[in-house]
Amino acid sequence: MYKQLIDDLTYYQVDAVRGFLPKEDPLEKLPSTFEVWERIASNMSALLMTNRLRATLEEVSLLDTCRLEDERQIRRAFLLLSVFGNAYVWSGKEPATTIPQTIAIPWCKLAEKLDRPPIVAHASMVLDNWRRLDKSKPIELNNISTLQLFLGGLDEQWFYLTNVAIEAKGAPALVSLVEAQKFLVADNVNGVTKHLRVVVQAIADIYEILVRIPEKCDPYIFYHRVRPFIAGWHSEGVIYEGVSEVPRKFVGGSAAQSSLIQSLDAALGIKHQKDKQSFLYKMRDYMPPAHRKFIEALEAAPSIRDFVLTYKHNYPFLCNIYNDCIQALENFRQKHMQLAVCFIARQAPHNARGTGGTDFARFLQEAKQETKAHLIQ
């Protein structure tokens, strides 16, 4: 009896062309009922620069999220509230220990509706934070801009946009991993091989975008002007006024919150050591629930790795292309580690922890090594 196969990408909110990016472009503005939020969002950079952000958010009226009409509006509102909340905590000389109820209450209501934590995360700052300059053309780096920033500027915008482009370029891999699992059930070696070739190319494509991050995002500016606002809460946590008097603690935005790389691991059968695997499982809580289910479905489906191991002697080309996938993913992780060292460790050598709270250098090095260990001899 074979395990369940994925037969409907839309159930998992996966698009064949856009991957985990929404099938419909993110909403660019909320209805007039929420004009006050939009006004604050458009003035975010100025409010932060003049140290008026906290006072402005404390004085804003409490809006009813029940008046949001559909998921696009909800996701737009959640993006804005996430930016407001993180900016409130990190904009002063000292981190805030509470978030005012005018932000905390609607933020937590939407977090519950979306089944995601109320903090800045990859899903908001990347998946829901872009627009196409020309609606008739695809999602490419030369055709997208951000919807919302903190301090603003080229470096911050480029950092988010490269992540958007990576998600889009990874879409063919998601489709082909699902198709490869179908072909292996039919014992169709050629079909599996064909789709693994697509996966290799897709990983090469996202690598080419990853290496472009330093083009327009300077490590010093990233560390001192971008990174602080996407950090997680301090060790004592933060109180969400009007929601709970017990402090809550969440990690900040992290590449581990991207469903794309976790999907590649899941489908290719890459297992990490317990501490890293535990962290990666934790990061799934920050993903849209449909995307979490997609990763779980890839893990639960028939194993591509086991199929390759079974046929590696009879069909060495199958083993070779699988190894190409593993090597490409290892290369991606190697470059990610190099960039993280440049953008974080060299900027703060005595406090080099990732925004997800990990000892990132060790984490990424070991994740890379564990990926390489899955090469089939």
Number of C-alpha atoms within 10 A of each C-alpha: 3 7 11 12 16 17 10 10 16 11 13 18 19 21 20 18 17 22 23 25 24 14 14 9 16 20 18 16 15 19 11 9 12 16 12 14 22 18 10 18 21 15 16 21 18 16 20 18 13 8 14 15 21 21 11 12 20 15 10 15 12 13 15 12 17 10 12 18 11 8 13 19 19 21 22 22 24 26 27 25 24 25 23 26 24 24 25 26 21 20 20 14 7 8 15 19 16 18 22 19 20 18 25 23 21 22 26 23 17 21 19 12 11 17 15 19 20 26 28 28 29 25 21 24 24 23 25 24 26 25 18 18 14 11 11 8 11 15 24 17 16 13 15 21 19 20 21 23 21 25 18 15 14 10 21 21 21 22 21 22 26 23 22 28 25 24 22 24 24 26 21 20 24 26 19 21 23 21 19 25 24 21 19 20 18 11 13 13 18 15 17 27 22 16 21 25 17 19 28 20 18 23 25 19 15 20 21 14 17 19 15 13 19 16 10 14 21 17 21 16 15 18 17 14 16 22 17 16 24 24 23 25 23 16 11 10 17 21 20 24 17 15 15 11 11 11 15 17 17 20 24 23 27 20 17 19 23 24 24 22 18 22 23 23 19 22 24 23 18 20 15 18 10 9 9 16 13 11 15 15 14 14 22 20 14 28 23 21 15 16 20 19 16 21 21 15 20 26 19 15 19 20 20 25 18 13 18 25 16 12 15 17 11 10 15 12 16 23 23 17 21 27 22 18 24 25 20 21 24 22 18 21 21 17 17 19 20 16 17 19 20 17 22 23 19 15 17 15 10 8 11 19 17 23 21 21 18 16 13 19 18 12 16 21 16 16 22 22 15 16 23 18 15 18 18 14 8
